[in-house]
Amino acid sequence: MKQLSTRIDKIINNLKTNKEVNYKRIPDINMNMILYLDYFNNFLSVEGFANYYNYSITRAREILAQGKEQHEFRVKQLNNL
């Protein structure tokens, strides 16, 4: 579990240090977005991600789809500043 919290902390720090922005205008960082970024950076397959987090394949795909959508929206907001 310590390894997971360390990875999540790194992702959050990377998101916050992109540049100085008014974060009140940006959607909050949430767990689905963090899990999506963890998947994107550290896993080769949805099956591996699901196995690591003990999710069903269906649930893992739902989390990743929501996280990707939220991440892409957040990136668009950051680019529009």
SETIRO-275508 format. One record per residue (C-alpha): residue number from 1; x, y negated, z. Coordinates in steps of 0.05 Angstrom, whole numbers. Example, Ala and Ser with C-alpha at 12.3 -4.5 7.8 and 13.67 -1.06 7.14 Angstrom:
<rec num="1" xx="246" yy="90" zz="156"/>
<rec num="2" xx="273" yy="21" zz="143"/>
% end
This chain:
<rec num="1" xx="0" yy="0" zz="0"/>
<rec num="2" xx="59" yy="-47" zz="13"/>
<rec num="3" xx="81" yy="-38" zz="-59"/>
<rec num="4" xx="12" yy="-59" zz="-84"/>
<rec num="5" xx="10" yy="-122" zz="-40"/>
<rec num="6" xx="80" yy="-141" zz="-63"/>
<rec num="7" xx="59" yy="-135" zz="-136"/>
<rec num="8" xx="-5" yy="-175" zz="-123"/>
<rec num="9" xx="35" yy="-229" zz="-87"/>
<rec num="10" xx="83" yy="-235" zz="-147"/>
<rec num="11" xx="25" yy="-241" zz="-196"/>
<rec num="12" xx="-9" yy="-295" zz="-154"/>
<rec num="13" xx="57" yy="-334" zz="-147"/>
<rec num="14" xx="69" yy="-330" zz="-222"/>
<rec num="15" xx="-1" yy="-356" zz="-235"/>
<rec num="16" xx="7" yy="-414" zz="-187"/>
<rec num="17" xx="76" yy="-436" zz="-211"/>
<rec num="18" xx="59" yy="-444" zz="-285"/>
<rec num="19" xx="57" yy="-520" zz="-278"/>
<rec num="20" xx="27" yy="-572" zz="-233"/>
<rec num="21" xx="-47" yy="-573" zz="-247"/>
<rec num="22" xx="-111" yy="-592" zz="-213"/>
<rec num="23" xx="-133" yy="-522" zz="-191"/>
<rec num="24" xx="-202" yy="-547" zz="-173"/>
<rec num="25" xx="-217" yy="-547" zz="-248"/>
<rec num="26" xx="-191" yy="-477" zz="-259"/>
<rec num="27" xx="-231" yy="-414" zz="-242"/>
<rec num="28" xx="-207" yy="-379" zz="-179"/>
<rec num="29" xx="-158" yy="-322" zz="-183"/>
<rec num="30" xx="-198" yy="-260" zz="-164"/>
<rec num="31" xx="-183" yy="-187" zz="-153"/>
<rec num="32" xx="-207" yy="-164" zz="-223"/>
<rec num="33" xx="-160" yy="-213" zz="-255"/>
<rec num="34" xx="-102" yy="-191" zz="-211"/>
<rec num="35" xx="-116" yy="-118" zz="-227"/>
<rec num="36" xx="-120" yy="-133" zz="-301"/>
<rec num="37" xx="-52" yy="-168" zz="-299"/>
<rec num="38" xx="-23" yy="-110" zz="-259"/>
<rec num="39" xx="-50" yy="-62" zz="-312"/>
<rec num="40" xx="-23" yy="-105" zz="-369"/>
<rec num="41" xx="47" yy="-110" zz="-339"/>
<rec num="42" xx="55" yy="-42" zz="-306"/>
<rec num="43" xx="13" yy="13" zz="-338"/>
<rec num="44" xx="14" yy="47" zz="-406"/>
<rec num="45" xx="-57" yy="74" zz="-403"/>
<rec num="46" xx="-125" yy="63" zz="-371"/>
<rec num="47" xx="-120" yy="135" zz="-345"/>
<rec num="48" xx="-55" yy="120" zz="-309"/>
<rec num="49" xx="-84" yy="56" zz="-279"/>
<rec num="50" xx="-148" yy="93" zz="-257"/>
<rec num="51" xx="-107" yy="149" zz="-226"/>
<rec num="52" xx="-62" yy="101" zz="-189"/>
<rec num="53" xx="-120" yy="62" zz="-159"/>
<rec num="54" xx="-165" yy="123" zz="-151"/>
<rec num="55" xx="-219" yy="95" zz="-197"/>
<rec num="56" xx="-260" yy="133" zz="-247"/>
<rec num="57" xx="-242" yy="119" zz="-320"/>
<rec num="58" xx="-309" yy="84" zz="-329"/>
<rec num="59" xx="-299" yy="39" zz="-268"/>
<rec num="60" xx="-228" yy="23" zz="-288"/>
<rec num="61" xx="-251" yy="1" zz="-357"/>
<rec num="62" xx="-305" yy="-43" zz="-325"/>
<rec num="63" xx="-254" yy="-76" zz="-279"/>
<rec num="64" xx="-204" yy="-86" zz="-335"/>
<rec num="65" xx="-256" yy="-115" zz="-382"/>
<rec num="66" xx="-280" yy="-165" zz="-329"/>
<rec num="67" xx="-209" yy="-182" zz="-309"/>
<rec num="68" xx="-187" yy="-194" zz="-381"/>
<rec num="69" xx="-247" yy="-239" zz="-394"/>
<rec num="70" xx="-234" yy="-279" zz="-331"/>
<rec num="71" xx="-159" yy="-284" zz="-346"/>
<rec num="72" xx="-171" yy="-308" zz="-418"/>
<rec num="73" xx="-221" yy="-360" zz="-394"/>
<rec num="74" xx="-171" yy="-384" zz="-342"/>
<rec num="75" xx="-116" yy="-390" zz="-394"/>
<rec num="76" xx="-162" yy="-431" zz="-439"/>
<rec num="77" xx="-177" yy="-477" zz="-381"/>
<rec num="78" xx="-103" yy="-486" zz="-366"/>
<rec num="79" xx="-88" yy="-500" zz="-439"/>
<rec num="80" xx="-142" yy="-554" zz="-441"/>
<rec num="81" xx="-111" yy="-594" zz="-384"/>
% end
